[in-house]
Each structure stands twice: as C-alpha cells, then as structure tokens.
Amino acid sequence: MVKLFDAVGGVSVCVSDDVCDTYSHLKLSGGDHTLKGVAVLDFGRSLHGFGHGSDLARTVSQHILGAPKPSSRSSPTTGR
C-alpha cells in the first residue's frame, strides 16, 4: 500500500483541527495536507486523533480518505 500511495503522488486530506495521535504517530496541523506512504496508513489507522478515541471516531479519518476529491484536471461541466 505504501508504494501505491507514493506512486499516485500521495493522498490529499483536509482536517479542520490539529491532529495529534501518539498511538499512530500522526501529527497534522489543521488545513490541507498531501500524505504519502506510511503517513496515509497512520491517518487511516488513527483512533485517538479524531473525535473521542473510539472505533466510531476512526471512521472519520477513513471517511476523509475515501471521500472523492475534485480533480484540477476535470472540467466542471463534463467531469473529464
């Protein structure tokens, strides 16, 4: 997975608040980030960095990773 994330240039994420999860070693300031390699895995595994530290809270980070991102190459009218 790490090589895949690196091959596509990383994954763009946007977090509204600072994230500091000492268990997954994820540390991000609020705002836009491009995560690569192990950082993408840390983001997806983060349990204590979002919400109240439960499995349900982990779905926040996984939802952010899975959410479709607008492409700068796509046309607003055709999507191509």
Secondary structure, 3 states (H helix, E strand, C coil): CHHHHHHCCCEEEEECCCEEECCCCEEECCEEEEECCHHHHHHHHCCCCCCCCCHHHHHHHHHHHHCCCCCCCCCCCCCC
